[in-house]
């Protein structure tokens, strides 16, 4: 019997907010005019297009984590393109205390 070889997970890949928007194309909710949505808007979504926006509490930077998370969750973003693996982390917004942009992308 052959043993399965377990490959290590891919290294953590951190991308900036502009790259996140260009590569994964977050969908702005038409009624709200924002990309961040609450859990009530997540029915019938493909899991690999769902990102959780989290606040680490250590800085004013928000992060988009692939998949559905609960701890430190501010909301969710749905993208047109799926994430390739769970090792992608996107800086979603830096300096969020300055205010929310009109396009729902933070500051």
C-alpha positions in Angstrom: 0.0 0.0 0.0 1.4 3.3 -1.0 1.5 6.1 1.5 0.1 9.5 0.4 2.6 12.2 0.5 1.3 15.3 2.2 2.6 18.5 0.6 3.1 21.5 2.9 0.6 24.3 2.4 1.6 27.1 0.1 3.5 29.9 1.7 1.3 32.8 2.8 0.8 35.3 0.0 -0.1 38.8 1.1 -1.4 41.1 -1.7 -2.3 44.8 -1.5 -5.8 46.2 -1.9 -5.4 47.3 -5.5 -4.2 43.9 -6.6 -7.1 42.3 -4.7 -9.6 44.4 -6.6 -7.9 43.9 -10.0 -7.3 40.2 -9.6 -10.5 39.0 -7.8 -13.0 41.7 -8.7 -15.2 42.2 -5.7 -18.9 42.6 -6.5 -20.4 45.8 -5.2 -23.9 45.3 -3.8 -26.2 47.5 -6.1 -28.8 48.3 -3.4 -26.1 49.2 -0.8 -23.4 50.6 -3.1 -20.8 48.7 -1.0 -18.8 45.5 -1.5 -18.9 44.5 2.2 -22.1 42.6 3.1 -23.6 40.9 6.1 -24.1 37.1 6.5 -27.8 37.4 5.4 -26.6 38.1 1.9 -24.5 34.9 1.5 -27.1 32.3 0.4 -26.2 30.2 -2.7 -22.7 31.5 -3.1 -19.7 29.5 -4.3 -17.4 29.1 -1.3 -14.3 30.0 -3.2 -15.6 33.4 -4.1 -16.3 34.4 -0.5 -13.9 36.5 1.6 -14.2 37.6 5.2 -13.2 41.1 6.1 -11.5 41.1 9.5 -10.1 43.6 11.9 -7.1 42.3 13.8 -7.4 45.1 16.4 -3.6 45.6 16.2 -3.7 48.4 13.6 -6.2 50.3 11.4 -5.7 47.8 8.6 -8.4 45.5 7.5 -7.7 42.1 5.9 -9.7 40.0 3.4 -9.3 36.3 4.3 -10.5 33.6 1.9 -13.5 31.7 3.1 -16.0 32.2 5.9 -14.7 33.2 9.3 -16.4 34.5 12.4 -13.7 35.8 14.7 -13.0 39.5 14.2 -15.4 39.5 11.3 -16.7 42.9 10.0 -18.5 41.4 7.0 -18.1 39.5 3.8 -17.0 40.3 0.2 -18.0 38.2 -2.8 -15.7 38.2 -5.8 -16.2 37.4 -9.5 -13.1 35.3 -9.5 -12.4 32.5 -7.0 -9.4 32.4 -4.7 -6.8 29.7 -5.6 -6.0 28.5 -2.0 -6.5 29.6 1.6 -2.9 31.0 1.8 -3.9 34.3 0.1 -4.4 37.2 2.5 -5.3 40.6 1.1 -4.9 44.0 2.7 -8.4 45.2 2.3 -8.1 48.7 3.6 -5.4 50.7 5.4 -6.3 53.5 7.7 -10.0 52.6 8.0 -10.5 55.2 10.8 -10.4 57.9 8.1 -13.8 56.9 6.7 -15.5 54.6 4.2 -15.1 55.3 0.5 -18.1 55.6 -1.7 -17.3 52.4 -3.7 -17.3 50.3 -0.5 -13.6 49.6 -0.7 -12.6 51.3 2.6 -10.2 54.2 2.4 
